[in-house]
């Protein structure tokens, strides 16, 4: 009897180990694929937001004497929370519009339900997006105490290649990973 048990264990152990390794490999690949698809969605959405802002009214982006961001004389961006809230509702992504490196409109709320405004991104983000006019993405940026997967693109002044601000698109990383967990449960 002991011999049969040993043979059974010896036969099953490699199969179980292979199953565990396969599951871990598939799990990792699913997470990578979900992150790639999330970045693609964020890029597309930030570009759409930039196009909407750019084509909404004629004129340059500027701050008024109250510190509110405008596009021309017809669009007070700081007073259009419905824009970012509807994007958040439809896509699940948080949106922030920056003038320079200051957050002027956002869908991100703190633990008390208040919009997180007036905050600034990390220096490396400012340098790349505002300084060089390039996109920035990362899956480990802390905003208001939460880890975010995010994408930043420059917002250019009309007919120039000079960034005057940024558009942020982000997803709470915990929510993203919970979605991966649900996908993995579905696989079982």
N, C-alpha and C positions, 0 to 999 in steps of 0.2 A: 504494500500500500504506500509506503514512504517513497519508494522508487517512482511509482506512478505520479505522485504529487510533485516530486522534484522534476520529473520530465515535463509535466504540465506547466509548472512555473517557468522552467527553462524555455519552453516553447512559447508561452504567452508573454513573457517579459519583453522580448524584442518587439513584439507586435504592439504592446501597450506603449512602449517607449516611442516607437515610430508614430503611433497615433497622436501622442502628446506633442512630439516635434512637428508633425504636420499641422496640428491645430495651432500651435504657436506661430509657425511660419505663415499660415493663412491669415491669422489674426493680425499679424504685423503688416502683411500686404494689404489687407482690407483698410487698415488705418492709414497707410501711405496713400492708397487710392482715394479714400475719402478726403484726405487733406488736399491732394492735388485737385480734385473736383471742386472743393470749397474755394481754393485759391482762384480757380478759373471763374467760378461764379462771382467772387468778390471783384475781380478785375473787370468783368463785364458790367457789373452793377455800378462800380465807381465811374467807369467811362460813360455810362448812361447818365448818371447824375451830373457829371461834368458837362456833357452835351446839353442837358436840359437847362442848366444854369447859363451856359454860354449862349444858347439860342433864345432864352426867355425874353430878354429886352436888349436894346442897343445900349452901349456905354461900358465904361470901365468899372471894375470892382473897386470899391473904396469904403472907408469907414467914415461915418458921420461924426458930428461933435459929441454924440452920446456913446460912441464906440460900437455902433451897430453896422453890420456889413451890408452893403448895397451892391446891386448890379445896375449900373446906370442910375437913373432917377426913378425907375419904375418898380424895382424889386428889392424890398427889404428882406434880405436873406435871413437875418437874425430873427425876424418875426414870422417865419414860416415853419414852425415845428411840425405842421401837418405833413410837410414833405418828407422829413426823416422818419416820422412816426409811421407813415403809410409804407415806406420802403421796409422798415423793420417788420411791420405786420405781414407784408406780402412775401418777403424773402427770408426773414429770420435773422438778417444781418443788422447789426447796429451801424449807424451812419453818423459821421461827424464832418462838419465843414469848418475849416480853419482859415482865418485871415492871418497871414504870416504863420507864426507857430502857436497862435492862440485859438482855442476852441470857441467858436461863436455860435454854433448850432449843433445839437447832438440828440440822439435818441437814447444815449446811455444814461441810466439813472443810478443813483447811489442806493444804499440800503434803506433809506427813508423815502425813496420814490421821487427824489428831486433830481432834475437834470444836472449832469456834471458839466459845468461850464467854466471857462476861464483857465482851464488846465492846459499844460503843454506836453508835447511828446518828448521822447528822449532826444538828446543831442545828436546821436547817430542818425536818427530819422530826419531831424531838421537838416543836417548836413547833406544827406543824400537827396531828399525830396526837394527841399527849398534851395539848397546850395547848388546842386547839380542837375535838378529837374528830372530825376530818375524815380522810378517806382521802388517801393520797399515792401517786403512781406516778411512775416515771422509768425511762429506759432507759440511764442512765449513772451508776450508783452503784457505787463501789468497795468490795468486801468481801473481806478477806483477799487483796488483791493482784489480784483479778479484777473485771472489769466485769460488773455485773448489771443486768438488766431486772427491776424489782421493783414490788411493790404492798404497802403497809402499811395496815392498818385498826386502829382502836382496839379495845381489849379493855376492856369496861366492868364496873365492880363491879355486882353483882346489884341490880336495881331502881333503878339510878341512871343518870345520863348523864355520870358522872365516869369518864374513862379512867384505868385503873390500869396499863395496859400496852398492848402492841401485838402484832399478828400480822403477820409478814412472809412473803411468798411471792415467790420470785425464780427467775430462770433465768439461767445463765451466758450472757452476750450472745454470746460466741464460738460456743457450741453453737447458739444460735438462728440466727445468721447462716450457719453451716455448713448448717443445715436449709434456709435460703433458697437457698443455692448449689445444693443438691441439687435443689430445686424448679426452679431456673432451668435446670439441666442437663437435667432431664426435658422442659422446654419445647423445647429444641433438638432 
